[in-house]
């Protein structure tokens, strides 16, 4: 590690003796079969410091979250909160009985989970993964609810049903990073699974999926576990081998129908909290002509900036999609892009997280967004949402722990054959810089490409 750090430091020192474009070129020569895009601008003057293919399209990966979080912050405001409501059409009778259905109405809240806010790098979740639903159930008990004769309805009608944005891969929806989007999203629309050859454990322990455990326990075979689920199926199959005393298998899997999953979990929590439920959990995607008017319980999210911090620090895809949809209910994204001064032909966005392989943007547009935000009243807040080099979030283990990296706050981006980094760097010579470095169509090891990106970012500091 010391040798790697020394080489990295030497490269930066040598780069400082060169003109910046030449320094960048010397780093890029090591990765010639990569489509590179680079654009770096001095914030104070707007002077271009280095630029390569800045007018060409690139798939941005999670650099797209810069647009989603900036759009949400500027459109919804710092005081915005999301609200989840528990509703009914009929009042509670004197015996604590509710004759009709109980509606769990989603408000697009990304935080309906046990995640702690503000962002915590260590121990980010409370132990009870059902905590927010338990809080709602306890509100119902305080209101006197003891018996629900109808169904538990998961209602996600606030947003148009569009769980998989255009351009996501077919198998994205199996795993955590590709969790489907819904106005009623509980526990990030995922569940954790731990498995040995003879047993499985779910977190939270909600009876929703069937787990077909076909793992073997052969000591002479290597540890190898495969997880698969057919599209539309609620059977998760585990196959392969876990030898005795080998490390257990653990992974996070996406649910197929978020609102139904939330309703199922809520029904189980109600029973745990001593409220009898006769009906089953069901889902509702379209609001009825007459909405339920009696609010029995509610949960408000933390303020928007704390939610956006999670989006950018840990690159949370589902949360990015949800804040984008909330903002687009106020105004079109195209309106915001025009406001920033980004040319219409410089973007083609299909989602809010960057998972879509069809989204395209130029490095010049990314830097223009960063420059625009630097001129707004919420700039320091916006910058604080980003990971800090070698310190936290998705940059915690980058830059080989170089102490200089703390002067970089930037958003990462990673997809197959794609790596990106965009944000702000405090240069000794030029002051604050807005930049993007992006690699597309790369078949080199991703670690190698990210290392080159890190070297370029560190060169910008000089």
PABAKE-940287 format. One record per residue (C-alpha): residue number from 1; chain; x, y, z. Coordinates in steps of 0.25 Angstrom, whole numbers, padded with zeros to 4 digits. Example, Ala and Ser with C-alpha at 12.3 -4.5 7.8 and 13.67 -1.06 7.14 Angstrom:
- 1  A  0049  -0018  0031 $
- 2  A  0055  -0004  0029 $
***
This chain:
- 1  A  0000  0000  0000 $
- 2  A  0012  0010  0003 $
- 3  A  0018  0007  -0010 $
- 4  A  0005  0010  -0017 $
- 5  A  0003  0023  -0009 $
- 6  A  0018  0027  -0012 $
- 7  A  0016  0025  -0027 $
- 8  A  0003  0032  -0027 $
- 9  A  0009  0044  -0020 $
- 10  A  0021  0044  -0029 $
- 11  A  0011  0045  -0041 $
- 12  A  0004  0057  -0035 $
- 13  A  0017  0064  -0032 $
- 14  A  0022  0062  -0046 $
- 15  A  0008  0066  -0052 $
- 16  A  0010  0079  -0044 $
- 17  A  0022  0082  -0052 $
- 18  A  0015  0081  -0065 $
- 19  A  0004  0088  -0071 $
- 20  A  -0009  0082  -0067 $
- 21  A  -0014  0077  -0080 $
- 22  A  0000  0070  -0082 $
- 23  A  -0001  0064  -0068 $
- 24  A  -0015  0058  -0071 $
- 25  A  -0010  0053  -0085 $
- 26  A  0002  0046  -0078 $
- 27  A  -0008  0038  -0069 $
- 28  A  -0018  0035  -0080 $
- 29  A  -0007  0029  -0089 $
- 30  A  -0007  0017  -0079 $
- 31  A  -0021  0014  -0083 $
- 32  A  -0022  0017  -0098 $
- 33  A  -0034  0008  -0102 $
- 34  A  -0044  0015  -0093 $
- 35  A  -0053  0026  -0098 $
- 36  A  -0050  0038  -0089 $
- 37  A  -0057  0050  -0086 $
- 38  A  -0051  0061  -0077 $
- 39  A  -0055  0075  -0074 $
- 40  A  -0050  0084  -0063 $
- 41  A  -0054  0099  -0061 $
- 42  A  -0049  0109  -0051 $
- 43  A  -0061  0113  -0043 $
- 44  A  -0057  0128  -0041 $
- 45  A  -0055  0131  -0056 $
- 46  A  -0061  0120  -0064 $
- 47  A  -0048  0118  -0070 $
- 48  A  -0046  0104  -0076 $
- 49  A  -0034  0097  -0070 $
- 50  A  -0034  0084  -0078 $
- 51  A  -0044  0078  -0087 $
- 52  A  -0045  0065  -0095 $
- 53  A  -0057  0061  -0103 $
- 54  A  -0066  0070  -0095 $
- 55  A  -0076  0072  -0105 $
- 56  A  -0078  0057  -0108 $
- 57  A  -0089  0048  -0101 $
- 58  A  -0085  0038  -0090 $
- 59  A  -0094  0029  -0082 $
- 60  A  -0093  0036  -0068 $
- 61  A  -0096  0024  -0059 $
- 62  A  -0098  0030  -0045 $
- 63  A  -0093  0044  -0049 $
- 64  A  -0107  0045  -0052 $
- 65  A  -0110  0047  -0038 $
- 66  A  -0104  0061  -0038 $
- 67  A  -0115  0065  -0047 $
- 68  A  -0126  0058  -0039 $
- 69  A  -0121  0064  -0025 $
- 70  A  -0119  0078  -0031 $
- 71  A  -0133  0078  -0037 $
- 72  A  -0140  0073  -0025 $
- 73  A  -0132  0082  -0016 $
- 74  A  -0136  0094  -0025 $
- 75  A  -0150  0090  -0028 $
- 76  A  -0155  0084  -0014 $
- 77  A  -0147  0093  -0005 $
- 78  A  -0139  0090  0008 $
- 79  A  -0152  0089  0017 $
- 80  A  -0159  0078  0008 $
- 81  A  -0163  0065  0015 $
- 82  A  -0170  0053  0010 $
- 83  A  -0182  0047  0017 $
- 84  A  -0187  0033  0018 $
- 85  A  -0202  0032  0023 $
- 86  A  -0211  0021  0029 $
- 87  A  -0225  0024  0024 $
- 88  A  -0239  0018  0025 $
- 89  A  -0252  0021  0019 $
- 90  A  -0260  0018  0032 $
- 91  A  -0258  0022  0047 $
- 92  A  -0253  0013  0058 $
- 93  A  -0265  0008  0066 $
- 94  A  -0266  0008  0081 $
- 95  A  -0260  -0006  0082 $
- 96  A  -0248  -0002  0074 $
- 97  A  -0252  -0009  0061 $
- 98  A  -0250  -0003  0047 $
- 99  A  -0261  -0009  0038 $
- 100  A  -0254  -0006  0025 $
- 101  A  -0240  -0006  0019 $
- 102  A  -0228  0000  0025 $
- 103  A  -0220  0008  0014 $
- 104  A  -0205  0010  0015 $
- 105  A  -0203  0021  0006 $
- 106  A  -0189  0024  0000 $
- 107  A  -0184  0038  -0001 $
- 108  A  -0172  0035  -0009 $
- 109  A  -0163  0035  0004 $
- 110  A  -0149  0029  0002 $
- 111  A  -0147  0028  0017 $
- 112  A  -0158  0018  0020 $
- 113  A  -0148  0009  0026 $
- 114  A  -0139  0008  0039 $
- 115  A  -0128  0016  0032 $
- 116  A  -0122  0026  0042 $
- 117  A  -0122  0041  0038 $
- 118  A  -0113  0049  0036 $
- 119  A  -0104  0039  0028 $
- 120  A  -0096  0030  0037 $
- 121  A  -0084  0023  0031 $
- 122  A  -0083  0013  0042 $
- 123  A  -0096  0005  0046 $
- 124  A  -0106  0013  0037 $
- 125  A  -0118  0005  0041 $
- 126  A  -0125  0002  0054 $
- 127  A  -0126  -0012  0057 $
- 128  A  -0141  -0013  0056 $
- 129  A  -0143  -0013  0041 $
- 130  A  -0159  -0012  0043 $
- 131  A  -0157  0001  0051 $
- 132  A  -0165  0011  0043 $
- 133  A  -0177  0002  0041 $
- 134  A  -0176  -0002  0056 $
- 135  A  -0177  0013  0059 $
- 136  A  -0190  0014  0050 $
- 137  A  -0196  0002  0057 $
- 138  A  -0194  0008  0070 $
- 139  A  -0200  0021  0066 $
- 140  A  -0212  0012  0062 $
- 141  A  -0213  0006  0076 $
- 142  A  -0212  0019  0082 $
- 143  A  -0224  0023  0074 $
- 144  A  -0231  0011  0080 $
- 145  A  -0231  0002  0068 $
- 146  A  -0232  -0013  0072 $
- 147  A  -0238  -0020  0060 $
- 148  A  -0238  -0018  0045 $
- 149  A  -0249  -0026  0038 $
- 150  A  -0244  -0022  0024 $
- 151  A  -0231  -0023  0016 $
- 152  A  -0218  -0016  0017 $
- 153  A  -0216  -0008  0005 $
- 154  A  -0203  -0003  0000 $
- 155  A  -0206  0009  -0009 $
- 156  A  -0195  0015  -0018 $
- 157  A  -0204  0023  -0027 $
- 158  A  -0197  0036  -0024 $
- 159  A  -0188  0033  -0035 $
- 160  A  -0191  0027  -0049 $
- 161  A  -0188  0012  -0049 $
- 162  A  -0174  0011  -0055 $
- 163  A  -0165  0002  -0046 $
- 164  A  -0154  0000  -0056 $
- 165  A  -0149  0012  -0063 $
- 166  A  -0145  0011  -0078 $
- 167  A  -0132  0006  -0081 $
- 168  A  -0130  -0003  -0068 $
- 169  A  -0124  -0017  -0071 $
- 170  A  -0134  -0029  -0070 $
- 171  A  -0127  -0035  -0058 $
- 172  A  -0125  -0022  -0050 $
- 173  A  -0138  -0024  -0043 $
- 174  A  -0133  -0037  -0035 $
- 175  A  -0123  -0029  -0027 $
- 176  A  -0123  -0017  -0017 $
- 177  A  -0117  -0007  -0027 $
- 178  A  -0129  -0010  -0037 $
- 179  A  -0140  -0009  -0027 $
- 180  A  -0153  -0005  -0034 $
- 181  A  -0159  0009  -0032 $
- 182  A  -0172  0011  -0025 $
- 183  A  -0178  0023  -0017 $
- 184  A  -0179  0013  -0006 $
- 185  A  -0165  0008  -0003 $
- 186  A  -0162  0001  0010 $
- 187  A  -0148  -0003  0014 $
- 188  A  -0142  0001  0000 $
- 189  A  -0151  -0009  -0006 $
- 190  A  -0141  -0020  -0002 $
- 191  A  -0139  -0031  0008 $
- 192  A  -0126  -0037  0013 $
- 193  A  -0123  -0052  0012 $
- 194  A  -0113  -0060  0020 $
- 195  A  -0111  -0075  0016 $
- 196  A  -0104  -0087  0019 $
- 197  A  -0106  -0101  0013 $
- 198  A  -0118  -0104  0022 $
- 199  A  -0124  -0091  0026 $
- 200  A  -0128  -0077  0022 $
- 201  A  -0130  -0065  0030 $
- 202  A  -0138  -0052  0024 $
- 203  A  -0136  -0038  0029 $
- 204  A  -0147  -0033  0031 $
- 205  A  -0154  -0046  0034 $
- 206  A  -0166  -0044  0025 $
- 207  A  -0173  -0055  0019 $
- 208  A  -0173  -0051  0004 $
- 209  A  -0163  -0058  -0004 $
- 210  A  -0162  -0073  -0005 $
- 211  A  -0147  -0077  -0003 $
- 212  A  -0143  -0090  -0010 $
- 213  A  -0130  -0094  -0004 $
- 214  A  -0123  -0104  -0012 $
- 215  A  -0109  -0102  -0006 $
- 216  A  -0100  -0114  -0004 $
- 217  A  -0091  -0115  0008 $
- 218  A  -0079  -0123  0001 $
- 219  A  -0066  -0121  0008 $
- 220  A  -0057  -0124  -0004 $
- 221  A  -0064  -0114  -0014 $
- 222  A  -0061  -0099  -0014 $
- 223  A  -0071  -0089  -0008 $
- 224  A  -0080  -0084  -0019 $
- 225  A  -0094  -0079  -0018 $
- 226  A  -0103  -0075  -0029 $
- 227  A  -0116  -0067  -0027 $
- 228  A  -0127  -0066  -0038 $
- 229  A  -0142  -0062  -0039 $
- 230  A  -0150  -0062  -0051 $
- 231  A  -0157  -0049  -0055 $
- 232  A  -0170  -0048  -0048 $
- 233  A  -0167  -0060  -0039 $
- 234  A  -0167  -0059  -0024 $
- 235  A  -0158  -0071  -0023 $
- 236  A  -0143  -0068  -0020 $
- 237  A  -0134  -0080  -0023 $
- 238  A  -0121  -0083  -0017 $
- 239  A  -0112  -0093  -0023 $
- 240  A  -0097  -0097  -0022 $
- 241  A  -0089  -0101  -0010 $
- 242  A  -0085  -0096  0004 $
- 243  A  -0075  -0105  0011 $
- 244  A  -0076  -0108  0025 $
- 245  A  -0070  -0096  0034 $
- 246  A  -0069  -0088  0021 $
- 247  A  -0074  -0073  0022 $
- 248  A  -0089  -0072  0020 $
- 249  A  -0095  -0066  0008 $
- 250  A  -0102  -0052  0009 $
- 251  A  -0108  -0043  -0001 $
- 252  A  -0119  -0032  -0002 $
- 253  A  -0130  -0035  -0012 $
- 254  A  -0141  -0026  -0018 $
- 255  A  -0155  -0029  -0017 $
- 256  A  -0164  -0030  -0029 $
- 257  A  -0176  -0022  -0024 $
- 258  A  -0172  -0011  -0014 $
- 259  A  -0186  -0007  -0010 $
- 260  A  -0191  -0021  -0007 $
- 261  A  -0178  -0024  0000 $
- 262  A  -0180  -0012  0009 $
- 263  A  -0195  -0016  0012 $
- 264  A  -0190  -0030  0015 $
- 265  A  -0180  -0025  0025 $
- 266  A  -0190  -0015  0031 $
- 267  A  -0200  -0026  0033 $
- 268  A  -0190  -0035  0040 $
- 269  A  -0186  -0023  0049 $
- 270  A  -0200  -0020  0053 $
- 271  A  -0202  -0034  0057 $
- 272  A  -0189  -0034  0065 $
- 273  A  -0194  -0021  0072 $
- 274  A  -0207  -0028  0076 $
- 275  A  -0217  -0023  0065 $
- 276  A  -0225  -0033  0059 $
- 277  A  -0226  -0033  0044 $
- 278  A  -0236  -0042  0036 $
- 279  A  -0233  -0038  0022 $
- 280  A  -0221  -0040  0014 $
- 281  A  -0210  -0031  0009 $
- 282  A  -0213  -0025  -0005 $
- 283  A  -0208  -0014  -0014 $
- 284  A  -0215  -0002  -0021 $
- 285  A  -0208  0005  -0032 $
- 286  A  -0219  0014  -0036 $
- 287  A  -0226  0023  -0027 $
- 288  A  -0241  0021  -0025 $
- 289  A  -0251  0032  -0029 $
- 290  A  -0254  0035  -0015 $
- 291  A  -0242  0035  -0006 $
- 292  A  -0242  0030  0009 $
- 293  A  -0243  0043  0017 $
- 294  A  -0240  0038  0031 $
- 295  A  -0225  0039  0035 $
- 296  A  -0222  0029  0046 $
- 297  A  -0207  0030  0046 $
- 298  A  -0195  0037  0039 $
- 299  A  -0180  0038  0037 $
- 300  A  -0172  0050  0032 $
- 301  A  -0159  0048  0026 $
- 302  A  -0146  0055  0031 $
- 303  A  -0144  0068  0023 $
- 304  A  -0140  0067  0008 $
- 305  A  -0125  0070  0010 $
- 306  A  -0123  0058  0019 $
- 307  A  -0130  0049  0009 $
- 308  A  -0121  0055  -0003 $
- 309  A  -0109  0053  0006 $
- 310  A  -0112  0038  0005 $
- 311  A  -0114  0038  -0010 $
- 312  A  -0100  0044  -0012 $
- 313  A  -0092  0039  -0001 $
- 314  A  -0096  0024  -0003 $
- 315  A  -0101  0025  -0018 $
- 316  A  -0115  0020  -0014 $
- 317  A  -0122  0017  -0027 $
- 318  A  -0136  0016  -0022 $
- 319  A  -0136  0029  -0014 $
- 320  A  -0131  0036  -0026 $
- 321  A  -0142  0031  -0034 $
- 322  A  -0152  0035  -0024 $
- 323  A  -0147  0050  -0022 $
- 324  A  -0147  0052  -0037 $
- 325  A  -0162  0047  -0038 $
- 326  A  -0165  0057  -0026 $
- 327  A  -0159  0068  -0033 $
- 328  A  -0165  0066  -0047 $
- 329  A  -0178  0067  -0040 $
- 330  A  -0175  0081  -0038 $
- 331  A  -0168  0084  -0052 $
- 332  A  -0162  0077  -0063 $
- 333  A  -0147  0073  -0062 $
- 334  A  -0145  0080  -0076 $
- 335  A  -0149  0093  -0070 $
- 336  A  -0139  0092  -0059 $
- 337  A  -0128  0089  -0069 $
- 338  A  -0131  0101  -0077 $
- 339  A  -0130  0109  -0065 $
- 340  A  -0116  0104  -0062 $
- 341  A  -0112  0108  -0076 $
- 342  A  -0110  0094  -0081 $
- 343  A  -0112  0093  -0096 $
- 344  A  -0124  0084  -0100 $
- 345  A  -0115  0075  -0109 $
- 346  A  -0105  0072  -0098 $
- 347  A  -0114  0063  -0090 $
- 348  A  -0123  0051  -0092 $
- 349  A  -0128  0046  -0078 $
- 350  A  -0137  0033  -0076 $
- 351  A  -0136  0032  -0061 $
- 352  A  -0131  0038  -0048 $
- 353  A  -0121  0029  -0043 $
- 354  A  -0112  0026  -0055 $
- 355  A  -0115  0012  -0056 $
- 356  A  -0121  0014  -0070 $
- 357  A  -0111  0010  -0081 $
- 358  A  -0120  0020  -0090 $
- 359  A  -0117  0032  -0082 $
- 360  A  -0106  0041  -0089 $
- 361  A  -0100  0054  -0085 $
- 362  A  -0087  0062  -0089 $
- 363  A  -0076  0066  -0079 $
- 364  A  -0079  0080  -0082 $
- 365  A  -0093  0079  -0078 $
- 366  A  -0089  0072  -0065 $
- 367  A  -0079  0083  -0062 $
- 368  A  -0089  0094  -0065 $
- 369  A  -0099  0088  -0055 $
- 370  A  -0088  0089  -0044 $
- 371  A  -0085  0103  -0048 $
- 372  A  -0099  0107  -0047 $
- 373  A  -0101  0101  -0034 $
- 374  A  -0088  0108  -0029 $
- 375  A  -0096  0121  -0032 $
- 376  A  -0108  0117  -0024 $
- 377  A  -0111  0120  -0009 $
- 378  A  -0111  0105  -0006 $
- 379  A  -0097  0103  -0012 $
- 380  A  -0090  0099  0001 $
- 381  A  -0102  0090  0005 $
- 382  A  -0101  0084  -0009 $
- 383  A  -0086  0082  -0008 $
- 384  A  -0087  0076  0005 $
- 385  A  -0096  0065  0000 $
- 386  A  -0084  0059  -0008 $
- 387  A  -0075  0048  -0003 $
- 388  A  -0061  0054  0002 $
- 389  A  -0049  0048  -0004 $
- 390  A  -0043  0037  0004 $
- 391  A  -0052  0040  0015 $
- 392  A  -0067  0035  0013 $
- 393  A  -0077  0030  0004 $
- 394  A  -0073  0024  -0009 $
- 395  A  -0060  0031  -0008 $
- 396  A  -0056  0025  0005 $
- 397  A  -0046  0015  -0001 $
- 398  A  -0042  0024  -0013 $
- 399  A  -0029  0032  -0016 $
- 400  A  -0021  0021  -0008 $
- 401  A  -0024  0030  0005 $
- 402  A  -0016  0042  0000 $
- 403  A  -0017  0053  0010 $
- 404  A  -0019  0063  -0001 $
- 405  A  -0032  0056  -0006 $
- 406  A  -0040  0063  0005 $
- 407  A  -0040  0075  -0004 $
- 408  A  -0049  0067  -0014 $
- 409  A  -0064  0065  -0012 $
- 410  A  -0070  0058  -0024 $
- 411  A  -0080  0048  -0028 $
- 412  A  -0075  0034  -0034 $
- 413  A  -0082  0026  -0045 $
- 414  A  -0080  0012  -0048 $
- 415  A  -0087  0002  -0058 $
- 416  A  -0081  -0009  -0067 $
- 417  A  -0070  -0003  -0076 $
- 418  A  -0073  0011  -0069 $
- 419  A  -0066  0019  -0058 $
- 420  A  -0068  0034  -0055 $
- 421  A  -0065  0044  -0045 $
- 422  A  -0071  0058  -0044 $
- 423  A  -0071  0069  -0034 $
- 424  A  -0062  0080  -0028 $
- 425  A  -0047  0081  -0025 $
- 426  A  -0040  0092  -0018 $
- 427  A  -0027  0094  -0026 $
- 428  A  -0015  0101  -0020 $
- 429  A  -0013  0109  -0033 $
- 430  A  -0027  0111  -0038 $
- 431  A  -0036  0111  -0026 $
- 432  A  -0049  0103  -0026 $
- 433  A  -0051  0095  -0039 $
- 434  A  -0063  0088  -0045 $
- 435  A  -0060  0076  -0053 $
- 436  A  -0064  0063  -0059 $
- 437  A  -0055  0051  -0063 $
- 438  A  -0062  0039  -0069 $
- 439  A  -0058  0027  -0076 $
- 440  A  -0068  0019  -0086 $
- 441  A  -0066  0007  -0094 $
- 442  A  -0055  0002  -0085 $
- 443  A  -0051  -0013  -0085 $
- 444  A  -0040  -0011  -0075 $
- 445  A  -0041  -0015  -0061 $
- 446  A  -0050  -0005  -0054 $
- 447  A  -0040  -0003  -0042 $
- 448  A  -0030  0001  -0053 $
- 449  A  -0039  0011  -0059 $
- 450  A  -0043  0017  -0046 $
- 451  A  -0029  0018  -0042 $
- 452  A  -0026  0027  -0054 $
- 453  A  -0038  0035  -0051 $
- 454  A  -0033  0037  -0037 $
- 455  A  -0019  0042  -0042 $
- 456  A  -0026  0052  -0051 $
- 457  A  -0034  0057  -0040 $
- 458  A  -0022  0059  -0031 $
- 459  A  -0015  0066  -0042 $
- 460  A  -0026  0076  -0043 $
- 461  A  -0022  0080  -0028 $
- 462  A  -0009  0085  -0032 $
***
